[in-house]
Amino acid sequence: MATASQTPTKVDLHRELARQLRADSIRCSTAAGSGHPTSSLSAADLIAVLLVSHLRYDWSTPKAPANDHLIFSKGHASPLYYAMLRAAGAIDDAELLTFRRLGSRLEGHPTPVLPWTDVATGSLGQGLPIAVGEALAAKRPLNAPFHVWTLTGDSELAEGSIWEGLDHAGHEGLSNFTAIFDINRLGQRGPTELQWDTDAYAQRIEAFGWDALVIDGHDLAEIDDALERAREAERPTAIVARTVKGKGVSFLEDKEGWHGKALKPDEAEKAFDELGREAPRVFEVATPVSWTPPRLERGAPKMPSYTDAIATRKAYGESLAALGDARGDVVVLDAEVSNSTHSEDFKKAHADRFFEMYIAEQQMVAATVGMQVVGLVPFASTFAAFLTRAYDFIRMAAVSRANIRLAGSHAGVSIGEDGPSQMALEDLAMMRAVHGSTVLYPCDGTQTAQLVKAMADREGIVYMRTTREKTPVVYKADDEFPIGGSKVVRGGGADDAVTVVAAGITLHEAIKAADELAKSGTKVRVIDAYTVKPIDRATLAAAVKATGGRLVVVEDHWVEGGIGDAVLNALTEEGIGPLRYRHLAVRAMPGSGKPAELLDAAGISAKQIVAAVRELIG
């Protein structure tokens, strides 16, 4: 019979698990021949205490709505993350040792291929602002009991996106969020900016409205106390933990030159001499309280239609409001331009589901990723030009298999007098390049409304480009716009001489050109390529065949990567050629001017389309 003195204490449990996490971090990375074991060792004590004493998670049901959320913002510490999954019983030892192998779920940096992983990390500075989105969603509209935790490395604290996240969490008072900062002093090539100046970190963090708890990141009792205080805090809490990179292995501790290097087998054996060779086991983790999420309506929306000219950006806002009337899972975020993107129309109707993200585009996109993790359907909007600032978040959202909807307004030279700093001329190329993305470019209000409705249930990264200027109505209320489709708006007969492909603002120029050409007996087939990706290959191929390979593409975008390239790729894949081709696109840096003046100066107005068609048939 065990005596009281033989009964393991909580500290004993934490110490045993920390030892196992360190050993398993080394085992899996040595088996792989690559990885980041020293970055894992520094945080092993922090994760050990969190896992068995503070995290509430049902590992058998990773999508349980009351589960806490833990994001390794320092995704390169994946050996530690996978060792944690092994300790929780989520994966077994055999799978742990497949780390970084072809076909393994244990990739070099965590991804949601694993059901316990919310999002992909590894591009530093992203996990924390994504966690802000999860915590925001928990606060409203879900009113959820779960707590959100991140493990953040000190090198990534130089990323501006981290401070956007800290600012927004402080502003929103997200007491359900704790960021654990692993301050181990060493980055990839040497010391970090502040090294071990934990007081400086704390002062900066507190300035953003957070509680900062400075601790010894290897003192198990201090860690336990800090995590308990954080869970009960009234403000977001950052645990600023001074740690040692490579902790637990004497020849690794605080040594430069070991970042991203696996131990060789003989070096690993020396490490195990110090850490011990006890067989790994499964540790018990507390499960969350029972909680039933609120029922969010998912009815059939009644979308608006239009008979008068309207800017597609305005139609976007009105369509969001209509969508929100029917669907309680729809949330909208904006980067302090909602009176221009017109997402303010949603805010007026559904203020509890509107999130003002201010001029922090990285945080806005990150929050959309976090919100979709917990089952919401987020739409985020800003000027299309400013989404470039958040492009890495969009790229990583695709790696996360996230379902988010982005809207970029004020695209192209057609915005007019504001000039080139406000003109998105690369957005179609940028969004087309994202894996699995959908790119939409409506030309009128009715089309916009139907495409907004379709966006809500579309998987992946879905982008809509909207226009500043009012545009005439082209379509009737009962017209349909399946994603992946297009519309023939002029021509369609056997005597069409040239195919003209356009979308958005230039579709109206193409229609004017077609009507002008018809006066002299020249018929053209005008195609509205409202789905830029996936583009309607069949319709394009049939049209170009019918017009003898004569093709004009006109777009309010740089020459590279936009509609023209999408069309040529499609035709190549369909085996269509040879072509007689004219590409009308923006080729010189624009300035300020009236929209019509700028379209003409860029060579993408009706006049230039007429000239291009006549050149092809001349």
C-alpha positions as CSV (number, residue, x, y, z in Angstrom):
1,M,0.0,0.0,0.0
2,A,1.4,3.4,-1.0
3,T,2.1,5.9,1.8
4,A,1.3,9.6,1.6
5,S,5.0,10.3,1.0
6,Q,4.9,8.0,-2.1
7,T,1.9,9.6,-3.7
8,P,2.9,11.6,-6.7
9,T,2.3,15.3,-6.3
10,K,1.0,17.6,-9.0
11,V,4.5,18.9,-9.5
12,D,5.7,15.3,-9.9
13,L,3.1,14.8,-12.6
14,H,4.1,18.0,-14.4
15,R,7.8,17.1,-14.2
16,E,7.2,13.5,-15.6
17,L,5.1,14.9,-18.5
18,A,7.7,17.6,-19.3
19,R,10.4,15.0,-19.4
20,Q,8.4,12.9,-21.7
21,L,7.6,15.8,-24.0
22,R,11.3,16.7,-24.3
23,A,12.3,13.1,-25.0
24,D,9.6,12.6,-27.6
25,S,10.4,15.9,-29.3
26,I,13.9,14.6,-29.7
27,R,12.9,11.1,-30.7
28,C,10.5,12.2,-33.5
29,S,12.8,14.9,-34.9
30,T,15.9,12.6,-34.9
31,A,13.9,9.9,-36.6
32,A,12.9,12.5,-39.3
33,G,16.4,13.9,-39.5
34,S,15.1,17.4,-39.4
35,G,12.9,19.7,-37.3
36,H,13.1,22.1,-34.3
37,P,13.8,20.2,-31.1
38,T,15.5,23.0,-29.2
39,S,12.5,25.3,-29.8
40,S,10.3,22.5,-28.4
41,L,12.4,21.9,-25.4
42,S,12.2,25.5,-24.1
43,A,8.4,25.3,-24.0
44,A,8.0,21.7,-22.7
45,D,7.3,22.8,-19.1
46,L,4.7,25.3,-20.1
47,I,2.8,22.8,-22.3
48,A,3.1,20.0,-19.7
49,V,1.4,22.1,-17.0
50,L,-1.2,23.4,-19.4
51,L,-2.1,20.0,-20.8
52,V,-2.8,18.1,-17.5
53,S,-3.9,20.9,-15.3
54,H,-5.6,23.7,-17.3
55,L,-6.6,22.6,-20.8
56,R,-10.2,21.3,-21.1
57,Y,-10.4,19.1,-24.1
58,D,-12.2,16.0,-25.2
59,W,-9.5,14.3,-27.4
60,S,-12.0,11.7,-28.6
61,T,-14.2,14.5,-30.0
62,P,-12.0,17.2,-31.4
63,K,-15.0,19.2,-32.7
64,A,-16.8,19.2,-29.4
65,P,-18.1,22.8,-29.1
66,A,-17.0,23.4,-25.5
67,N,-13.4,22.2,-26.1
68,D,-10.7,24.8,-25.4
69,H,-8.6,25.9,-28.4
70,L,-4.8,25.8,-28.4
71,I,-2.8,27.2,-31.3
72,F,0.9,26.8,-31.6
73,S,1.7,30.2,-33.1
74,K,5.3,29.1,-33.0
75,G,4.5,26.3,-35.4
76,H,8.1,25.2,-35.8
77,A,7.8,23.7,-32.3
78,S,5.8,21.0,-34.0
79,P,7.8,18.2,-32.3
80,L,6.5,19.4,-29.0
81,Y,3.0,19.7,-30.4
82,Y,3.0,16.2,-31.7
83,A,4.6,14.9,-28.5
84,M,1.7,16.6,-26.7
85,L,-0.8,14.8,-28.9
86,R,1.0,11.5,-28.1
87,A,0.8,12.3,-24.4
88,A,-2.9,13.0,-24.6
89,G,-3.5,9.7,-26.5
90,A,-4.6,11.4,-29.7
91,I,-1.9,9.7,-31.7
92,D,0.2,6.6,-30.9
93,D,4.0,6.2,-30.8
94,A,4.1,4.7,-34.2
95,E,2.5,7.7,-35.8
96,L,4.7,10.1,-33.8
97,L,7.7,8.5,-35.5
98,T,6.3,9.3,-38.9
99,F,7.0,13.0,-38.4
100,R,7.9,14.8,-41.6
101,R,7.6,11.7,-43.8
102,L,5.8,11.7,-47.1
103,G,2.1,10.9,-46.5
104,S,2.3,11.5,-42.7
105,R,-0.3,13.6,-41.0
106,L,2.6,15.0,-38.8
107,E,3.8,17.6,-41.3
108,G,6.8,19.9,-40.7
109,H,4.5,22.5,-39.2
110,P,1.0,21.6,-38.0
111,T,-2.0,21.7,-40.3
112,P,-5.7,20.8,-39.9
113,V,-5.0,17.4,-41.6
114,L,-5.0,16.5,-38.0
115,P,-8.5,17.0,-36.5
116,W,-7.1,18.5,-33.3
117,T,-5.4,21.3,-35.2
118,D,-7.5,24.4,-35.7
119,V,-5.3,26.1,-38.3
120,A,-2.0,25.8,-40.1
121,T,0.9,27.7,-38.5
122,G,4.6,28.2,-39.3
123,S,4.4,31.5,-40.9
124,L,5.2,33.4,-37.8
125,G,2.9,36.0,-36.3
126,Q,-0.3,34.3,-37.4
127,G,-1.5,32.0,-34.6
128,L,-2.1,34.7,-32.1
129,P,-4.3,37.0,-34.3
130,I,-6.2,33.9,-35.5
131,A,-6.8,33.0,-31.8
132,V,-8.2,36.5,-31.4
133,G,-10.9,35.6,-33.9
134,E,-11.8,32.5,-32.0
135,A,-12.1,34.4,-28.8
136,L,-14.2,37.1,-30.4
137,A,-16.6,34.5,-31.8
138,A,-16.8,32.9,-28.3
139,K,-17.7,36.3,-26.8
140,R,-20.3,37.0,-29.5
141,P,-22.4,35.6,-31.0
142,L,-21.7,32.2,-29.5
143,N,-21.4,33.2,-25.8
144,A,-19.3,30.0,-25.5
145,P,-17.5,28.8,-22.3
146,F,-14.2,27.7,-24.0
147,H,-10.9,29.3,-23.4
148,V,-8.4,30.1,-26.1
149,W,-4.7,29.6,-25.6
150,T,-1.7,30.2,-27.8
151,L,2.0,29.4,-27.5
152,T,3.9,32.2,-29.1
153,G,7.7,32.4,-29.7
154,D,9.7,35.5,-28.9
155,S,11.1,35.8,-32.4
156,E,7.6,36.3,-33.8
157,L,7.0,39.2,-31.3
158,A,8.8,41.3,-33.9
159,E,5.8,40.8,-36.3
160,G,3.4,43.7,-36.6
161,S,0.5,41.2,-36.8
162,I,1.2,40.1,-33.2
163,W,0.7,43.6,-32.0
164,E,-2.5,44.1,-34.1
165,G,-3.8,41.0,-32.3
166,L,-2.7,42.3,-28.9
167,D,-4.3,45.6,-29.6
168,H,-7.6,44.2,-30.7
169,A,-7.9,41.6,-27.9
170,G,-7.2,44.4,-25.4
171,H,-9.8,46.7,-27.0
172,E,-12.4,43.9,-26.9
173,G,-11.5,42.8,-23.4
174,L,-11.1,39.2,-24.4
175,S,-10.7,37.7,-20.9
176,N,-11.2,34.2,-22.5
177,F,-7.8,34.4,-24.2
178,T,-4.4,33.7,-22.8
179,A,-1.2,34.1,-24.8
180,I,1.9,32.1,-23.5
181,F,5.1,33.8,-24.6
182,D,8.1,31.5,-24.8
183,I,11.0,33.9,-24.2
184,N,13.9,31.7,-24.8
185,R,16.3,34.5,-26.1
186,L,17.5,32.8,-29.3
187,G,16.0,33.1,-32.7
188,Q,17.1,31.4,-35.9
189,R,20.4,33.1,-36.4
190,G,21.1,34.4,-32.9
191,P,19.6,36.5,-30.1
192,T,16.2,38.1,-30.5
193,E,15.5,41.8,-30.3
194,L,14.8,42.0,-26.5
195,Q,16.5,38.7,-25.5
196,W,15.5,38.0,-21.9
197,D,14.2,41.5,-21.1
198,T,10.9,40.2,-19.8
199,D,10.0,43.5,-18.1
200,A,10.2,45.3,-21.5
201,Y,7.9,42.7,-23.0
202,A,5.5,43.1,-20.1
203,Q,5.4,46.9,-20.3
204,R,4.6,46.7,-24.0
205,I,1.9,44.1,-23.5
206,E,0.2,46.0,-20.6
207,A,0.1,49.1,-22.8
208,F,-2.4,47.2,-25.0
209,G,-4.8,46.6,-22.1
210,W,-3.6,43.1,-21.1
211,D,-2.5,41.6,-17.9
212,A,1.1,40.4,-18.1
213,L,2.4,37.8,-15.8
214,V,6.2,37.4,-15.8
215,I,7.4,34.0,-14.7
216,D,10.2,31.5,-14.7
217,G,9.1,29.3,-17.6
218,H,10.7,26.3,-16.0
219,D,9.3,26.7,-12.5
220,L,6.4,24.3,-12.6
221,A,4.6,25.8,-9.6
222,E,4.9,29.3,-11.1
223,I,3.6,28.1,-14.4
224,D,0.6,26.4,-12.7
225,D,-0.3,29.5,-10.7
226,A,0.0,31.8,-13.7
227,L,-2.2,29.6,-15.9
228,E,-4.9,29.4,-13.1
229,R,-4.8,33.2,-12.7
230,A,-5.1,33.7,-16.5
231,R,-8.2,31.5,-16.8
232,E,-9.9,33.6,-14.1
233,A,-8.7,37.0,-15.3
234,E,-11.0,39.8,-16.3
235,R,-8.7,40.9,-19.1
236,P,-6.7,39.0,-21.7
237,T,-3.5,37.6,-20.2
238,A,-0.1,37.1,-21.5
239,I,2.2,34.8,-19.6
240,V,5.7,36.1,-20.3
241,A,7.8,33.0,-19.5
242,R,11.6,33.3,-19.4
243,T,12.9,30.0,-20.8
244,V,16.1,28.4,-22.0
245,K,16.3,27.1,-25.6
246,G,17.2,23.5,-25.5
247,K,16.3,23.2,-21.8
248,G,16.9,19.8,-20.2
249,V,19.9,18.8,-22.4
250,S,23.1,20.4,-21.2
251,F,24.9,20.6,-24.5
252,L,21.9,22.3,-26.1
253,E,20.9,24.8,-23.4
254,D,21.2,28.5,-24.6
255,K,23.5,27.5,-27.4
256,E,23.5,29.2,-30.7
257,G,23.7,27.3,-33.9
258,W,21.1,24.6,-33.0
259,H,17.9,26.2,-34.4
260,G,16.1,23.9,-36.8
261,K,18.7,21.1,-36.4
262,A,17.7,17.6,-35.3
263,L,20.0,15.7,-33.1
264,K,22.0,12.9,-34.7
265,P,21.3,9.4,-33.3
266,D,24.4,9.5,-31.1
267,E,23.6,13.0,-29.9
268,A,20.1,11.9,-29.1
269,E,21.4,9.0,-27.0
270,K,23.5,11.5,-25.0
271,A,20.3,13.6,-24.5
272,F,18.4,10.6,-23.2
273,D,21.2,9.9,-20.8
274,E,20.2,13.2,-19.2
275,L,16.5,13.1,-19.7
276,G,16.0,9.4,-18.9
277,R,14.6,6.6,-21.0
278,E,11.2,5.9,-19.3
279,A,8.6,4.5,-21.7
280,P,6.1,7.2,-22.9
281,R,2.5,6.9,-21.5
282,V,-0.8,8.6,-21.9
283,F,-1.8,11.4,-19.4
284,E,-5.3,12.3,-18.4
285,V,-6.7,15.6,-19.6
286,A,-9.8,17.2,-18.2
287,T,-12.8,17.4,-20.5
288,P,-14.9,20.5,-20.9
289,V,-18.2,21.2,-19.3
290,S,-21.3,20.2,-21.3
291,W,-22.5,23.0,-23.4
292,T,-25.0,23.3,-26.3
293,P,-24.2,26.1,-28.8
294,P,-27.0,28.5,-29.6
295,R,-29.1,27.5,-32.6
296,L,-28.1,29.8,-35.5
297,E,-30.8,30.1,-38.1
298,R,-29.9,29.0,-41.6
299,G,-32.9,29.9,-43.6
300,A,-33.3,30.7,-47.3
301,P,-32.4,34.4,-47.9
302,K,-34.5,36.7,-50.0
303,M,-31.9,38.5,-52.0
304,P,-32.4,42.0,-53.5
305,S,-32.7,42.6,-57.3
306,Y,-32.3,45.9,-59.0
307,T,-33.8,47.9,-61.9
308,D,-31.7,51.1,-61.5
309,A,-28.0,51.6,-61.7
310,I,-26.1,50.8,-58.5
311,A,-22.5,50.4,-57.5
312,T,-21.7,46.7,-56.9
313,R,-20.1,47.7,-53.6
314,K,-23.5,49.0,-52.4
315,A,-25.2,45.9,-53.7
316,Y,-22.7,43.8,-51.7
317,G,-23.6,45.6,-48.5
318,E,-27.4,45.3,-49.1
319,S,-27.0,41.6,-50.0
320,L,-25.0,40.9,-46.8
321,A,-27.8,42.5,-44.8
322,A,-30.4,40.3,-46.6
323,L,-28.2,37.2,-46.1
324,G,-27.9,38.0,-42.4
325,D,-31.7,38.3,-42.0
326,A,-32.0,34.6,-42.9
327,R,-28.7,33.2,-41.5
328,G,-27.6,33.7,-37.9
329,D,-24.2,32.1,-38.7
330,V,-23.1,34.9,-41.0
331,V,-20.8,37.5,-39.4
332,V,-19.2,40.5,-41.1
333,L,-15.8,42.1,-40.5
334,D,-14.5,45.4,-41.9
335,A,-11.3,47.4,-41.7
336,E,-12.8,50.8,-40.9
337,V,-14.1,51.5,-44.4
338,S,-17.6,50.0,-44.0
339,N,-19.2,53.2,-45.3
340,S,-17.2,52.7,-48.5
341,T,-17.4,48.9,-48.8
342,H,-21.1,49.2,-47.6
343,S,-20.7,46.4,-45.1
344,E,-22.3,49.1,-42.8
345,D,-25.6,47.9,-44.2
346,F,-25.1,44.6,-42.4
347,K,-24.0,46.5,-39.3
348,K,-27.2,48.5,-39.2
349,A,-29.3,45.3,-39.4
350,H,-27.2,43.0,-37.3
351,A,-24.9,45.0,-35.1
352,D,-24.2,42.0,-32.8
353,R,-22.6,40.1,-35.6
354,F,-20.6,43.0,-37.1
355,F,-16.9,43.3,-36.1
356,E,-15.1,46.5,-36.6
357,M,-11.4,45.5,-37.0
358,Y,-10.1,49.1,-37.6
359,I,-7.3,49.6,-40.1
360,A,-5.6,46.3,-39.3
361,E,-6.1,44.1,-42.4
362,Q,-3.9,41.3,-41.1
363,Q,-5.9,41.0,-37.9
364,M,-9.2,41.2,-39.9
365,V,-8.3,38.3,-42.2
366,A,-6.8,36.3,-39.2
367,A,-10.1,36.8,-37.3
368,T,-12.1,35.5,-40.2
369,V,-10.0,32.3,-40.1
370,G,-10.5,32.0,-36.4
371,M,-14.2,32.5,-36.6
372,Q,-14.7,29.8,-39.3
373,V,-13.0,27.3,-37.0
374,V,-15.9,27.5,-34.6
375,G,-18.6,27.2,-37.2
376,L,-19.4,30.8,-38.3
377,V,-19.6,32.0,-41.9
378,P,-17.4,35.2,-42.0
379,F,-17.3,37.8,-44.7
380,A,-14.5,40.4,-44.5
381,S,-14.2,43.6,-46.6
382,T,-11.8,46.5,-47.3
383,F,-10.5,48.3,-50.3
384,A,-9.1,45.6,-52.6
385,A,-5.7,47.3,-52.7
386,F,-5.3,46.9,-49.0
387,L,-5.9,43.2,-48.9
388,T,-2.3,43.0,-50.3
389,R,-1.1,43.7,-46.8
390,A,-2.8,40.6,-45.5
391,Y,-1.8,38.3,-48.4
392,D,0.3,35.9,-46.3
393,F,-2.7,35.4,-44.1
394,I,-4.8,34.6,-47.1
395,R,-2.2,32.2,-48.4
396,M,-2.0,30.4,-45.0
397,A,-5.8,30.3,-44.8
398,A,-5.7,28.1,-47.8
399,V,-3.1,25.9,-46.1
400,S,-5.6,25.8,-43.1
401,R,-8.4,24.6,-45.5
402,A,-10.3,27.6,-44.2
403,N,-13.6,28.7,-45.6
404,I,-13.6,32.5,-45.7
405,R,-15.2,35.2,-47.9
406,L,-13.3,38.4,-48.8
407,A,-14.6,41.4,-50.7
408,G,-12.4,44.0,-52.2
409,S,-13.9,47.3,-53.3
410,H,-12.5,50.3,-55.2
411,A,-10.8,48.1,-57.8
412,G,-9.0,49.3,-60.9
413,V,-8.5,52.7,-62.5
414,S,-12.3,53.2,-62.6
415,I,-12.2,54.4,-59.0
416,G,-11.2,57.8,-60.4
417,E,-9.7,60.7,-58.6
418,D,-8.2,59.0,-55.6
419,G,-5.3,57.8,-57.7
420,P,-3.1,54.7,-57.9
421,S,-2.4,54.2,-54.2
422,Q,-6.1,53.3,-53.9
423,M,-6.5,51.3,-57.1
424,A,-6.3,47.5,-56.9
425,L,-4.7,46.4,-60.1
426,E,-3.1,43.2,-59.0
427,D,-5.9,41.7,-56.9
428,L,-7.2,39.2,-59.4
429,A,-3.8,37.8,-60.0
430,M,-3.1,37.6,-56.3
431,M,-6.4,35.8,-55.5
432,R,-6.2,33.5,-58.5
433,A,-2.9,32.3,-57.2
434,V,-4.3,31.1,-53.9
435,H,-4.8,27.3,-53.8
436,G,-8.4,26.3,-54.3
437,S,-9.7,29.9,-54.4
438,T,-12.8,31.2,-56.1
439,V,-12.6,34.7,-57.7
440,L,-15.8,36.6,-58.6
441,Y,-16.3,39.9,-60.4
442,P,-19.9,41.0,-60.8
443,C,-21.0,43.7,-63.2
444,D,-24.3,44.8,-61.7
445,G,-26.4,44.7,-58.5
446,T,-28.5,41.7,-59.3
447,Q,-25.5,39.6,-60.2
448,T,-23.8,40.8,-57.0
449,A,-26.7,39.7,-54.8
450,Q,-26.8,36.2,-56.2
451,L,-23.1,35.7,-56.0
452,V,-23.0,36.9,-52.4
453,K,-25.6,34.3,-51.6
454,A,-23.5,31.6,-53.3
455,M,-20.4,32.7,-51.4
456,A,-21.9,31.8,-48.1
457,D,-21.8,28.1,-48.8
458,R,-18.7,28.0,-51.0
459,E,-15.7,26.2,-49.6
460,G,-12.2,27.6,-49.6
461,I,-11.0,31.2,-50.1
462,V,-13.7,33.1,-52.0
463,Y,-13.0,36.6,-53.2
464,M,-15.4,39.2,-54.7
465,R,-14.1,42.2,-56.5
466,T,-16.6,45.2,-56.4
467,T,-16.7,48.5,-58.2
468,R,-16.9,52.0,-56.8
469,E,-19.0,53.6,-59.6
470,K,-22.6,52.9,-60.3
471,T,-23.1,50.5,-63.2
472,P,-26.3,49.9,-65.3
473,V,-28.4,46.9,-64.7
474,V,-27.7,44.1,-67.1
475,Y,-29.6,41.2,-65.7
476,K,-33.2,40.3,-64.7
477,A,-34.2,39.3,-61.2
478,D,-34.7,35.6,-62.2
479,D,-31.3,35.2,-63.9
480,E,-29.0,32.7,-62.3
481,F,-25.2,32.8,-61.8
482,P,-23.7,29.5,-60.9
483,I,-20.1,29.7,-59.7
484,G,-17.9,28.5,-62.6
485,G,-20.3,29.9,-65.2
486,S,-20.4,32.9,-67.5
487,K,-23.0,34.8,-69.5
488,V,-23.2,35.7,-73.2
489,V,-24.6,39.2,-73.2
490,R,-24.2,40.1,-76.8
491,G,-24.1,37.9,-79.9
492,G,-24.2,34.1,-79.8
493,G,-24.9,33.4,-83.4
494,A,-22.9,31.7,-86.1
495,D,-22.0,35.0,-87.7
496,D,-20.2,36.4,-84.7
497,A,-16.9,37.8,-85.9
498,V,-14.9,38.2,-82.6
499,T,-15.2,37.0,-79.0
500,V,-14.9,39.8,-76.4
501,V,-14.4,38.7,-72.8
502,A,-14.8,41.1,-70.0
503,A,-16.1,41.3,-66.4
504,G,-17.2,43.9,-63.9
505,I,-16.7,47.5,-65.1
506,T,-15.3,46.6,-68.5
507,L,-18.3,44.4,-69.3
508,H,-20.2,47.7,-69.7
509,E,-17.5,49.0,-72.0
510,A,-17.7,45.8,-74.0
511,I,-21.5,46.1,-74.4
512,K,-21.2,49.7,-75.6
513,A,-18.5,48.6,-78.1
514,A,-20.7,45.7,-79.3
515,D,-23.6,48.0,-79.9
516,E,-21.5,50.5,-81.7
517,L,-20.0,47.8,-83.9
518,A,-23.4,46.4,-84.7
519,K,-24.3,49.7,-86.3
520,S,-21.8,48.9,-89.1
521,G,-22.8,45.3,-89.3
522,T,-20.1,43.7,-87.2
523,K,-21.4,41.2,-84.7
524,V,-19.3,40.3,-81.7
525,R,-19.9,37.7,-78.9
526,V,-19.5,39.4,-75.5
527,I,-18.9,37.1,-72.6
528,D,-19.3,38.2,-69.0
529,A,-16.7,36.1,-67.2
530,Y,-18.1,36.9,-63.8
531,T,-16.3,33.8,-62.4
532,V,-12.7,34.6,-63.0
533,K,-11.7,31.4,-61.2
534,P,-12.8,28.7,-61.9
535,I,-13.4,30.2,-65.3
536,D,-16.0,28.8,-67.7
537,R,-13.7,26.9,-70.1
538,A,-16.4,25.4,-72.2
539,T,-18.2,28.6,-73.0
540,L,-14.9,30.3,-73.9
541,A,-13.7,27.5,-76.1
542,A,-17.0,27.3,-78.0
543,A,-17.0,31.1,-78.5
544,V,-13.4,31.3,-79.8
545,K,-14.0,28.3,-82.1
546,A,-17.1,30.0,-83.5
547,T,-15.2,33.3,-84.1
548,G,-12.3,31.7,-85.9
549,G,-9.8,32.2,-83.0
550,R,-10.4,36.0,-82.9
551,L,-10.4,37.1,-79.3
552,V,-10.3,40.4,-77.3
553,V,-10.0,40.4,-73.5
554,V,-10.5,43.7,-71.7
555,E,-9.9,44.2,-68.0
556,D,-9.3,46.9,-65.4
557,H,-6.2,45.2,-64.1
558,W,-2.5,45.0,-64.8
559,V,-1.6,42.8,-67.8
560,E,-0.2,40.1,-65.6
561,G,-2.3,37.4,-63.9
562,G,-5.8,38.7,-64.4
563,I,-8.7,37.8,-66.7
564,G,-6.5,37.6,-69.8
565,D,-4.2,35.0,-68.3
566,A,-7.2,33.1,-67.0
567,V,-8.7,33.0,-70.4
568,L,-5.5,32.0,-72.2
569,N,-4.9,29.2,-69.6
570,A,-8.4,27.9,-70.2
571,L,-8.1,27.9,-73.9
572,T,-4.7,26.2,-73.8
573,E,-6.2,23.4,-71.6
574,E,-9.1,23.0,-74.0
575,G,-6.6,22.8,-77.0
576,I,-8.0,25.9,-78.7
577,G,-5.7,27.6,-81.2
578,P,-4.1,29.3,-83.0
579,L,-5.5,32.6,-81.7
580,R,-5.6,36.1,-83.1
581,Y,-5.5,37.9,-79.7
582,R,-5.7,41.4,-78.3
583,H,-5.3,42.0,-74.6
584,L,-6.6,45.4,-73.4
585,A,-5.4,45.9,-69.8
586,V,-3.7,48.6,-67.7
587,R,-0.1,48.9,-68.8
588,A,1.1,52.3,-67.5
589,M,1.0,53.7,-64.0
590,P,-2.3,55.6,-63.8
591,G,-2.9,58.9,-62.1
592,S,-6.0,60.8,-61.0
593,G,-8.9,61.7,-63.2
594,K,-12.5,61.0,-63.9
595,P,-13.4,57.3,-64.2
596,A,-14.2,57.6,-67.9
597,E,-11.0,59.5,-68.6
598,L,-8.9,56.9,-66.8
599,L,-10.6,54.0,-68.6
600,D,-9.8,55.7,-71.9
601,A,-6.3,56.6,-70.9
602,A,-5.6,53.0,-69.9
603,G,-6.8,51.7,-73.3
604,I,-9.7,49.7,-71.9
605,S,-12.7,51.8,-72.9
606,A,-15.4,51.0,-75.5
607,K,-13.4,53.1,-78.1
608,Q,-10.3,50.9,-77.7
609,I,-12.4,47.7,-77.8
610,V,-14.0,48.8,-81.1
611,A,-10.6,49.5,-82.5
612,A,-9.2,46.1,-81.4
613,V,-12.1,44.3,-83.0
614,R,-11.8,46.1,-86.3
615,E,-8.0,45.4,-86.3
616,L,-8.7,41.7,-85.9
617,I,-11.3,41.5,-88.7
618,G,-9.5,44.1,-90.9
